[in-house]
Amino acid sequence: MAAPFNINREFGTLQNWVNGERRTPKTETYTPVYSPYSGKEIASVPLSNAADIDDAVKAAQAAFPSWAETNIKKRVQVMFRLKMLLEDNLDELGELAALECGKTPGEAKAGIEKGIEVIEYSCSMPNLISGGTQEVSNGVDCGLSREPLGVVVSIAPFNFPFMVPLWTVPIAITAGNTMLVKPSEQVPLSALRLAELLKEAGLPEGVFNVVNGGQEAVEAICDHPDIEAISFVGSSRVARQVYVRGSQSGKRVLALGGAKNHTVLMPDANPDISPPGVVDSATGCAGQRCMAVSAMIGVGEISPLVEKMKEYAKSIELGKQMGAIINKESVERIHRYVDQAEEMGADIIVDGRNATVEGCEGGYWVGPTLIDNVTAEMPIAHDEVFGPVLAIRRVRSLDEAIAIENANPYGNAASIFTSSGEAARHFSRKANAGMVGVNIGVPVPREPFSFGGWNDSKFGVGDITGESSVRFWTKDKKVTVRWFPDTNRSWMD
Ligand code: NAD
């Protein structure tokens, strides 16, 4: 089998994107970017330092007054054009994101399409953020307007190279802010391409900037005195650090973290839709998405459904229907969790360890893996594994299942598969998670409903898209006005 698309592209030494063009950063430290499909180096990315962050902040600061003064009806035109450009170039962009992050091109395109929905939402902002006025006492009017914050930053993880920046960029920029995006150093290509498209869409220089890098760049962002707000998406460990460090220096911070999403499988679940529903959630994007189900709790007699899940998981063609793992260390981590569960007595009923894909031999592959009879002591029952691995536990009652779900420290998503409205309603009310699904394994709220979890899956207030995102990227100005009668004026003039 040949590779599913051209995986042999190379991009050489990358730069940052500052003031509407590529700029060689001051740092002399670079790190290789490998494609998960081939394991080959496809680019070298700068690890920007504090001076590089400052450079981009200065460009964004210089662009801010004029962009903030530009009428929102004009600002939004850039987003209309960006939407069209993304749609026109969807195949190329999907393959670019797939090449660097390991998704299938289809999955990568779906991520971009989800980002396009946020752009569409941002296109309605002239109507959404019109504020209001009221006569609050006789002759006194009070009005509200939503003002941009200034220079803001979006820090993104590796697993959705277009979608996560597109959760924030359209709304923050349409609101009148100027922006830096700091992509994951593992997937720098998509954000740089987004910068080119924004320029083509007519965005003025300096409004959107890309600084490549890792920890040093993120720490410099947290500490920079002229950055007003940070949105972060990544692991909970780093999310917490960014939340604390950014808040300490007076910034508004919303930091989305990791997840351990549970699904409850009831014995009355639809036997045709539920088994592939659960498996697709666990294995889509090779399990590397914060909405993936990675723990299933079966209630009562679910063996016939598990048999169907097994059959379905074995039918998934690696390299075609399912993509690769981001890097070698992640493959090793996933293997370690599966090995450990096996040693502790779990049953590996579908084994994706040591998988290979013809035509992509050097790539990082793990096939769909289902592990039955997982128990509470096993780390795989609790930890975020971030691979195409489903840990199955069995219990006797729905309330036992809910107790397990609710005891995990994360709270991104939780779902139930059942034919009972009563069970679904009970679960939806009790689940301790920000996004709940009924007969849906990946309950991503679509616009205008906002995306965001609870507990250790999010630090900060509000969600990253939707109305709370508009609030996050703006500050409210209240103007109270009283005019006095002009006693010298004759109304007959
Ligand atoms: P990560 O936390 O390793 O990296 C995220 C960002 O932080 C990257 O830009 C990276 O360069 C930077 N970074 C990494 N280590 C850092 C450090 N020590 N100090 C400062 N910055 C650092 O996450 P990842 O591996 O790129 O992405 C996977 C994680 O993201 C998973 O935990 C997943 O659940 C989570 N995620 C969450 C959501 C959500 O919406 N909640 C969405 C996507 C991914």
Boltz pocket constraint, residues with backbone or C-beta under 6 A from the ligand:
constraints:
  - pocket:
      binder: B
      contacts: [[A, 155], [A, 156], [A, 157], [A, 158], [A, 159], [A, 160], [A, 182], [A, 183], [A, 184], [A, 185], [A, 213], [A, 214], [A, 215], [A, 216], [A, 218], [A, 219], [A, 233], [A, 234], [A, 235], [A, 236], [A, 238], [A, 239], [A, 241], [A, 256], [A, 257], [A, 258], [A, 259], [A, 289], [A, 290], [A, 384], [A, 386], [A, 412], [A, 453], [A, 457]]
      max_distance: 6.0
